[in-house]
Amino acid sequence: MWTFKPPSIVALSIADPDARSIATRAMEERVVRPLAKWLGPPDARARALEIIILSMGFVLCTRQLPLMPVTKGFDRKLARWFAQTIQAIVNQS
């Protein structure tokens, strides 16, 4: 069984239409649908996409392209912001 890493798959598939189509289907089946099901109404799919967009941007900007300064205090503050923002999306039910 292979590990599904959405940020990497998306980044690597952007330039090729066939790869992008495969990545889109994989994201829909393995991430969007299960997350939307877990979130439930209202607007489950939209909320799932908000979480995915935020999460992928977070990973890309903090791990792949480390644009944020690396200090303990900032890391804690950023992690707290991220967790609170995700929780706010989850709580919109």
N, C-alpha and C positions, 0 to 999 in steps of 0.2 A: 504494500500500500504506500502510495506517495503522499508526501506532505503538501498541502495546498497553502501557498503563501501569496495571498492576493496582491500586495504591493509589487512584489517581484514579477508576478505573472503579467500584471497590467503594464508595468514599465517595459517589459520585454516584448509585449505584443502590440504596442501602439502603432508601430510603423508598418505592420503587415496586416492587410484586411482579413486574411484567413485566420491568422493567429488572434487578431482582435475579436473575431466572431467566436472562436473557441473560448477565449478568456471570458467573454461576455456571458456565454451560456454557462460556463463553469461557475462564475460568480453568482449568477442567478440561482442555479441549482444548489450550490454548496454554502452560499452565504446569505443572499437576499431572502430567499423563501424561508429557510429555517429561522432566521432572525425575525422576520415579519410574523411568522407563526407564533414564536415565543412572545413577541411584544403584544400581539392581539390588537383589537380595535381600540380606539379609532385610528385611522390612517396608518395602519401597520407597515405597509410597504414604504410609504414616504418616510416614516420614522426610521425604518431599517436603513434606507438609503442615506439619511442624515448621519446615522452612526457610522456607516461604512465610509462615507466621504470624509467625515471628520477623522476617523481612525487611520485611513490610508494617508491622508495629508499629514497627520501627526507622525506616522512611521517614516514617511518619506523625508520630512523636514528635521526629524530628530535622529534618525538612524542612517538613512541612505545619503542624504545631503545635510549634514549636521550644521544647520544654519543658526541654531540656538547656542548661546554661550554655555559652556559646560562648567557649572559651579553647583555645589551641593544645594545651596539655598534656592537657586533658580530651578534646578531639577525638581525639587519638592514642590515649589510653587506651580510649575508647569504641570506636574503630575496631578496636583490637587485641582487645578483648573480643568484638565482633561476629564478627570473622574466626575467632577461636578457637572460638567457640560453633558457628558454621556448620560448621567443619572437624570438630568432635567429632561432629556429626550425620552428616556424610558418612562418617566413619571407622567408624561403627557396623556396617559391612558385615561 
